């Protein structure tokens, strides 16, 4: 007997726009629904999807597939030097989980600046990434942590997985490299190494509740030689997709944390603002203001992170 709860549409929202509503309990059933003719629209927390359906950014598929009951997708696990975060892990879980605090504190910091408590309780990691907003709050910290997205699909009667670097996952505003028959099942990040330095900044009219004007995430390692290594700086809301700041990273990699570092930080901040960022004017901020925020806040964040004992 199938463990999928199903009903035919039309019905009350959100299923009124779909021919079928499915609530599978097993991953293989969810994947079968996505692979079937007519496809499926994935519902997890629903905080982004409901708005996207209302404003026409998402075209309904044949089925609405509610994955909230799928077993095993809401766990955070430490495995082989990596932290595995299930797609159904909520932002509130990130904020409270001891494994995140120990091995990827940058995610906990970002979670603390994510919308309201009610939204944090519903919003999921997989949904925030799958929505592919250029201003997605979790994207810059996960990019800075060198995350990989785990995607599952059905091949015959078996579940097949592939691992895709998050930097390759986003392809444009609202677009990803996920195939329509695939489902985000987890995101994986390396556990923080000794000497790890991690910082996050979000700018907005009301920092927690508003969509970001910009966001910045830094991950680096302070080496025994007194220099920064493995530097990753990620930017949100300043390009068509969340991006790594390659020019700024190049300026910072191997930089000695000595009296000359403020000049390096200023140079890296200018590179982030002038070479890496590609902002636009919109209702939240002008392109000029976004560049100024990137330059000023990147420099401030770098100087703070470089202080001894930080």
C-alpha positions as CSV (number, residue, x, y, z in Angstrom):
1,X,0.0,0.0,0.0
2,X,1.4,3.4,-1.0
3,X,2.3,5.8,1.8
4,X,1.3,8.8,-0.4
5,X,-1.6,10.9,0.7
6,X,-3.3,12.2,-2.5
7,X,-6.3,14.1,-3.4
8,X,-7.6,15.5,-6.7
9,X,-7.9,19.3,-7.4
10,X,-9.4,21.7,-7.5
11,X,-9.3,22.2,-3.7
12,X,-8.5,24.8,-1.1
13,X,-5.3,26.7,-1.5
14,X,-2.5,25.9,-2.2
15,X,-3.7,22.9,-4.2
16,X,-6.3,24.8,-6.1
17,X,-3.8,25.5,-8.9
18,X,-2.8,21.9,-9.3
19,X,-4.6,18.8,-10.6
20,X,-3.2,16.6,-7.8
21,X,-1.9,17.1,-4.3
22,X,0.6,14.5,-3.0
23,X,2.1,14.1,0.5
24,X,4.6,11.2,0.2
25,X,6.3,9.6,3.2
26,X,9.2,8.1,1.3
27,X,11.8,9.7,-0.8
28,X,11.3,7.2,-3.7
29,X,7.6,8.2,-3.8
30,X,8.4,11.9,-3.9
31,X,10.9,11.3,-6.8
32,X,8.4,9.2,-8.7
33,X,5.9,12.1,-8.5
34,X,8.4,14.5,-9.9
35,X,9.4,12.2,-12.7
36,X,5.8,11.4,-13.8
37,X,4.3,13.1,-16.9
38,X,3.3,16.6,-16.0
39,X,5.9,16.8,-13.3
40,X,5.6,18.2,-9.8
41,X,6.0,21.5,-7.9
42,X,7.8,20.9,-4.6
43,X,6.3,22.3,-1.4
44,X,8.4,22.3,1.8
45,X,8.0,25.3,4.1
46,X,6.0,27.2,1.6
47,X,7.3,30.6,2.7
48,X,8.6,31.4,-0.8
49,X,6.4,29.2,-3.0
50,X,3.1,30.6,-2.0
51,X,4.2,34.1,-3.0
52,X,5.8,32.9,-6.2
53,X,2.6,31.2,-7.2
54,X,0.5,34.3,-6.4
55,X,2.7,36.6,-8.5
56,X,3.2,34.2,-11.4
57,X,7.0,33.6,-10.9
58,X,6.3,29.8,-10.6
59,X,4.1,28.0,-13.1
60,X,2.2,25.2,-11.4
61,X,3.1,21.7,-12.6
62,X,0.6,18.8,-12.7
63,X,1.1,17.9,-9.0
64,X,1.8,19.8,-5.8
65,X,4.3,17.5,-4.0
66,X,4.4,18.3,-0.3
67,X,7.7,16.7,1.0
68,X,7.4,17.8,4.6
69,X,6.5,14.2,5.7
70,X,9.4,12.5,3.7
71,X,11.5,10.6,6.3
72,X,15.1,11.5,6.8
73,X,15.3,14.9,5.2
74,X,15.2,16.9,8.5
75,X,18.4,15.7,10.0
76,X,21.7,17.3,10.7
77,X,24.6,14.8,10.8
78,X,28.4,14.9,11.1
79,X,29.9,12.4,8.6
80,X,33.5,11.9,7.5
81,X,34.6,15.4,8.2
82,X,31.5,17.0,6.6
83,X,28.3,18.4,8.0
84,X,25.2,17.1,6.2
85,X,22.1,19.3,6.5
86,X,18.9,17.8,5.3
87,X,16.7,19.8,2.9
88,X,13.9,20.0,5.4
89,X,16.0,21.4,8.2
90,X,14.4,24.6,9.2
91,X,16.3,27.9,9.8
92,X,15.3,27.6,13.5
93,X,17.1,24.2,13.6
94,X,20.2,25.8,12.2
95,X,20.1,28.4,14.9
96,X,19.8,25.9,17.7
97,X,21.7,22.9,16.6
98,X,25.0,22.1,18.5
99,X,26.7,20.5,15.4
100,X,26.1,23.7,13.4
101,X,27.5,25.8,16.3
102,X,30.6,23.6,16.5
103,X,31.3,23.0,12.8
104,X,29.7,25.7,10.8
105,X,28.9,28.7,13.1
106,X,28.6,30.9,10.1
107,X,25.2,29.3,9.4
108,X,24.0,29.9,12.9
109,X,24.9,33.6,12.5
110,X,23.1,33.9,9.2
111,X,20.0,32.1,10.7
112,X,19.8,34.6,13.5
113,X,19.3,37.4,10.8
114,X,16.7,35.4,8.8
115,X,13.3,37.0,8.8
116,X,11.0,36.6,11.8
117,X,10.8,33.7,14.3
118,X,7.6,32.5,12.6
119,X,9.2,32.3,9.2
120,X,12.4,30.7,10.6
121,X,10.2,27.9,12.1
122,X,8.8,27.1,8.6
123,X,11.5,28.1,6.1
124,X,13.8,25.2,5.1
125,X,17.4,25.0,3.8
126,X,16.3,23.3,0.6
127,X,13.6,25.8,-0.1
128,X,15.8,28.8,0.5
129,X,18.3,27.4,-2.0
130,X,15.8,26.0,-4.5
131,X,14.0,29.3,-4.8
132,X,17.3,30.7,-6.1
133,X,16.7,34.3,-5.1
134,X,19.8,36.5,-5.6
135,X,19.1,37.7,-2.1
136,X,18.7,34.3,-0.5
137,X,20.0,34.6,3.1
138,X,21.6,31.2,3.4
139,X,23.3,31.2,0.0
140,X,26.3,33.5,0.8
141,X,27.3,31.6,4.0
142,X,26.9,28.3,2.3
143,X,29.0,29.5,-0.7
144,X,31.6,30.7,1.7
145,X,31.6,27.3,3.4
146,X,32.2,25.6,0.0
147,X,28.9,23.7,0.2
148,X,27.7,21.1,-2.2
149,X,24.0,20.4,-2.9
150,X,22.9,16.8,-2.9
151,X,20.3,16.1,-5.6
152,X,18.3,12.9,-5.9
153,X,16.4,11.4,-8.8
154,X,14.7,8.1,-9.7
155,X,16.6,5.9,-12.2
156,X,14.5,2.8,-12.8
157,X,13.5,1.5,-9.4
158,X,16.5,3.0,-7.6
159,X,17.3,6.4,-6.1
160,X,20.4,8.0,-7.7
161,X,22.3,10.9,-6.1
162,X,24.6,13.6,-7.5
163,X,26.7,16.2,-5.6
164,X,26.9,19.6,-7.2
165,X,29.0,22.6,-5.9
166,X,26.7,25.3,-4.8
167,X,28.7,27.8,-6.9
168,X,27.4,25.8,-10.0
169,X,23.9,25.3,-8.7
170,X,22.6,28.8,-9.2
171,X,22.3,29.8,-12.8
172,X,20.3,33.0,-12.6
173,X,17.4,34.7,-10.8
174,X,15.0,32.0,-9.8
175,X,17.0,29.4,-11.9
176,X,19.1,26.5,-10.8
177,X,20.9,23.5,-12.3
178,X,18.3,21.2,-10.7
179,X,16.5,19.0,-13.3
180,X,12.7,19.0,-12.9
181,X,12.8,15.3,-11.9
182,X,15.4,16.0,-9.2
183,X,14.9,16.9,-5.5
184,X,17.3,18.7,-3.2
185,X,17.8,16.2,-0.3
186,X,20.7,17.8,1.5
187,X,23.5,20.3,1.5
188,X,27.0,19.4,2.7
189,X,29.8,21.6,4.1
190,X,33.3,20.7,5.3
191,X,33.6,20.9,9.1
192,X,35.4,24.0,10.2
193,X,39.2,23.5,10.4
194,X,41.5,24.7,13.2
195,X,42.0,28.4,12.9
196,X,38.7,28.9,11.1
197,X,37.4,32.5,10.7
198,X,33.8,33.1,9.8
199,X,31.7,36.2,9.5
200,X,28.3,37.3,8.1
201,X,26.7,40.6,7.4
202,X,23.2,41.4,6.1
203,X,22.1,44.9,5.2
204,X,18.5,46.0,4.9
205,X,16.1,48.6,6.2
206,X,15.1,46.3,9.0
207,X,18.0,43.8,9.1
208,X,16.2,40.7,10.2
209,X,12.8,41.1,8.6
210,X,13.6,42.7,5.2
211,X,14.9,41.1,2.1
212,X,18.7,41.9,1.9
213,X,20.0,45.0,0.3
214,X,23.3,43.2,0.4
215,X,24.7,40.2,2.3
216,X,28.3,39.2,2.8
217,X,29.8,36.0,4.1
218,X,33.5,35.3,4.9
219,X,35.2,32.0,5.6
220,X,39.0,31.7,6.0
221,X,41.7,29.9,8.0
222,X,44.3,31.6,10.1
223,X,47.5,29.6,9.5
224,X,50.4,29.0,11.8
225,X,52.4,31.3,9.5
226,X,50.2,34.3,10.5
227,X,48.5,34.5,7.2
228,X,45.0,33.8,5.9
229,X,44.4,30.8,3.7
230,X,41.5,29.1,2.0
231,X,39.7,32.5,1.8
232,X,36.2,32.5,0.5
233,X,34.1,35.6,0.3
234,X,30.5,35.4,-1.0
235,X,28.0,38.2,-1.9
236,X,24.2,38.2,-2.0
237,X,21.8,40.6,-3.6
238,X,24.5,42.3,-5.8
239,X,24.3,40.1,-8.9
240,X,21.8,37.9,-10.8
241,X,22.7,35.1,-8.5
242,X,24.6,34.7,-5.2
243,X,28.3,34.8,-6.1
244,X,31.8,34.2,-4.8
245,X,33.9,37.4,-4.9
246,X,36.9,36.0,-6.8
247,X,38.8,39.3,-7.2
248,X,38.5,40.1,-3.5
249,X,39.5,36.5,-2.6
250,X,42.6,36.7,-4.7
251,X,43.7,39.9,-2.8
252,X,43.2,38.2,0.6
253,X,44.6,34.7,0.0
254,X,47.9,34.4,1.8
255,X,47.7,37.9,3.2
256,X,49.8,38.4,6.4
257,X,47.8,39.4,9.4
258,X,50.2,42.2,10.3
259,X,50.4,45.9,10.3
260,X,50.0,46.0,6.6
261,X,46.7,44.1,6.6
262,X,44.4,47.2,6.7
263,X,45.7,48.2,3.3
264,X,45.1,44.7,2.0
265,X,41.5,44.8,3.4
266,X,40.8,48.1,1.7
267,X,42.1,46.8,-1.6
268,X,40.0,43.6,-1.3
269,X,36.9,45.6,-0.4
270,X,37.3,47.8,-3.4
271,X,37.7,44.7,-5.6
272,X,34.6,43.2,-4.1
273,X,32.6,46.4,-4.8
274,X,34.0,47.3,-8.2
275,X,35.0,44.0,-9.8
276,X,32.9,41.3,-8.3
277,X,29.6,43.0,-7.5
278,X,27.1,43.7,-10.3
279,X,24.2,45.3,-8.6
280,X,21.1,46.9,-10.0
281,X,18.7,49.7,-9.0
282,X,15.5,48.4,-7.4
283,X,13.0,49.3,-4.8
284,X,15.3,48.3,-1.9
285,X,18.5,50.2,-3.0
286,X,20.3,51.8,-5.8
287,X,23.3,50.1,-7.5
288,X,25.5,52.9,-6.2
289,X,24.4,52.4,-2.7
290,X,24.9,48.6,-2.9
291,X,28.4,49.1,-4.1
292,X,29.2,51.5,-1.3
293,X,27.7,49.0,1.2
294,X,29.8,46.2,-0.2
295,X,33.0,48.2,0.0
296,X,32.4,49.7,3.5
297,X,31.0,46.5,5.1
298,X,33.5,44.2,3.5
299,X,36.4,46.3,4.8
300,X,34.9,46.5,8.3
301,X,34.2,42.8,8.4
302,X,37.8,41.9,7.3
303,X,39.4,44.2,9.9
304,X,37.2,42.7,12.6
305,X,38.0,39.2,11.5
306,X,41.7,39.8,11.4
307,X,41.9,41.1,15.0
308,X,43.9,38.7,17.3
309,X,41.6,36.3,19.1
310,X,38.7,36.8,16.7
